[in-house]
Amino acid sequence: MKHLITGGSGFLGNLIARRLRERGEDVTILDIWDEPHRPADITFINADIRDRDKVRAAMHGIDVVHHNVALVPLTKSGALFWEVNVDGSRLAAEEAVRAGVRSFVHMSSSALFGAPARQPITADTTPQPIEIYGRGKLAGELAVRDVCDRAGLPLIVVRPRTILGEGRLGIFQILFDWIADGKAVYTLGSGNVKFQFIHAHDLMDAYVMALDANRPGIYNVGTDRFGTMREALEHLIVHAGTASKVRSLPEAPAIMALQALDRLHLSPLAPWHYLTFGKEFHYDVSALHALGWQAKYSNDEMFKESYDWFLAHRDEVKSSRGSAHRTAVPQKILRLLRKFS
C-alpha cells in the first residue's frame, strides 16, 4: 500500500516512515525539511501543511494518510498553533477525503486532557486542556473527526503520553545534560505523583496493531509499568552513576516564577510543561491489552535507553538541527540555575 506521512521528518513521523518501510510499504513523507539520513527509497515532498495545492497533489494515489504535522509546546508558536495544528489538520483530512484514501491516522496528544484530578484517564474522561497547545490539539482532533465522520473515512486517533526513546531530545536533553554533569534536577512539588511515559517503539507497536486490525477509534497509549516522577528521576541518576540529586520546588511559587519567565522569553519551558509535570497523569490502557498489545518498556527502561543514547551522541546533539523533539534546546535562564545546582 501507499502511505503518506505528514511531518515525516520529525521524531515520531520518521519512526512511522521507517517502520512502514521495513514492512515493504511504499512510503512518502511530506514536510518542510528533509531528514538528512532519509533512506533513498522513501520519497520526500517539500510542502507546508497549509499549502492546499501541494497537499492535494501529494495525496494522489495514496491509500493511508498518517497525519503527524504539529507545532509542539517547545516552539511557543502562539497563533501558529491554530494555523498548523487545527487548520492544517482539517485541510489534510479534507484533501484525504477528496483523494479517496482508504484510511486516515491522526496523531493527537495527551495535552488535550490538561491536568485532570481523576486518575487514571479512561475513554470516558472529558478532555479539558489548560493551555494553548492542548486547546489547539483538541480543536485539531475534533476538526479531523468531523471531516472523516461526515465522509465515512475510517479514522484512527492516537493520543500518546510523553514519548521517550533513542534520539528523543527537546526538554529531555536539558535533564540528561544536568544529570550527566552531576547537577541537581528538580520536581514541581514533591514529585511523588504517578507519572506515565511511553517508549516510541511501544507506541509504534500499538499504532501498527490498530492499523493492521483495521480498528478505527481513539487510542490512549502509555506504558503499563510506571511509578512516580521522583522515582523515575532517582532511578535514572542511579543508572547514570553521577552525584545528581532530586530536589523539590514548592509547586505554586515555582509555577508562578516559570510563568513570569515564560512571558519574558527567558525560559525554554512551555505552559504544558510547568502546568502539568507536577501533577499525577496516567492512562488506563486495558483497552490496548484487550487488542493484544503489551508495553516492552517501563518508565525506568525507556529513561535509561534515552539517556545512554544522549551520552553516546552528546557532542553531535549540540549542533543538531531539525524538529523540536530531535534537537538541543537553548537553556536560557536555566543555565543560571544549572550553575548553582
C-alpha positions, 0 to 999 in steps of 0.5 A: 500500500501507499502511505503518506506521512505528514511531518515525516521528518520529525521524531515520531513521523520518521519512526512511522516512515521507517517502520512502514518501510521495513514492512515493504510499504511504499512510503512518502513523507511530506514536510518542510525539511528533509531528514538528512539520513532519509533512506533513498527509497522513501520519497520526500515532498517539500510542502507546508501543511497549509499549502492546499495545492501541494497537499492535494497533489501529494495525496494522489494515489495514496491509500493511508494518510498518517497525519503527524504535522504539529507545532509542539509546546517547545516552539511557543508558536502562539497563533501558529498553533491554530494555523498548523495544528487545527487548520492544517489538520482539517485541510489534510483530512479534507484533501484525504477525503477528496483523494479517496484514501482508504484510511486516515491516522491522526496523531493527537496528544495527551495535552488535550486532557490538561491536568485532570484530578481523576486518575487514571484517564479512561475513554470516558474522561472529558478532555479539558486542556489548560493551555494553548497547545492542548486547546489547539490539539483538541480543536485539531482532533475534533476538526479531523473527526468531523471531516472523516465522520461526515465522509465515512473515512475510517479514522484512527486517533492516537493520543500518546503520553510523553514519548521517550526513546533513542534520539528523543531530545527537546526538554529531555536533553536539558535533564540528561545534560544536568544529570550527566554533569552531576547537577541537581534536577528538580520536581514541581512539588514533591514529585511523588505523583504517578507519572506515565511515559511511553517508549516510541517503539511501544507506541509504534507497536500499538499504532501498527496493531490498530492499523493492521486490525483495521480498528478505527477509534481513539487510542490512549497509549502509555506504558503499563509499568510506571511509578512516580516522577521522583522515582523515575528521576532517582532511578535514572541518576542511579543508572547514570552513576553521577552525584545528581540529586532530586530536589523539590520546588514548592509547586505554586511559587515555582509555577508562578516564577516559570510563568513570569519567565515564560512571558519574558522569553527567558525560559525554554519551558512551555505552559504544558510543561510547568502546568502539568509535570507536577501533577499525577497523569496516567492512562488506563490502557486495558483497552490496548491489552484487550487488542493484544498489545503489551508495553516492552518498556517501563518508565525506568527502561525507556529513561535509561535507553534515552539517556545512554543514547544522549551520552553516546551522541552528546557532542553531535546533539549540540549542533543538531538541527531539525524538529523540536523533539530531535534537537538541543534546546537553548537553556536560557535562564536555566543555565543560571540555575544549572550553575548553582545546582 
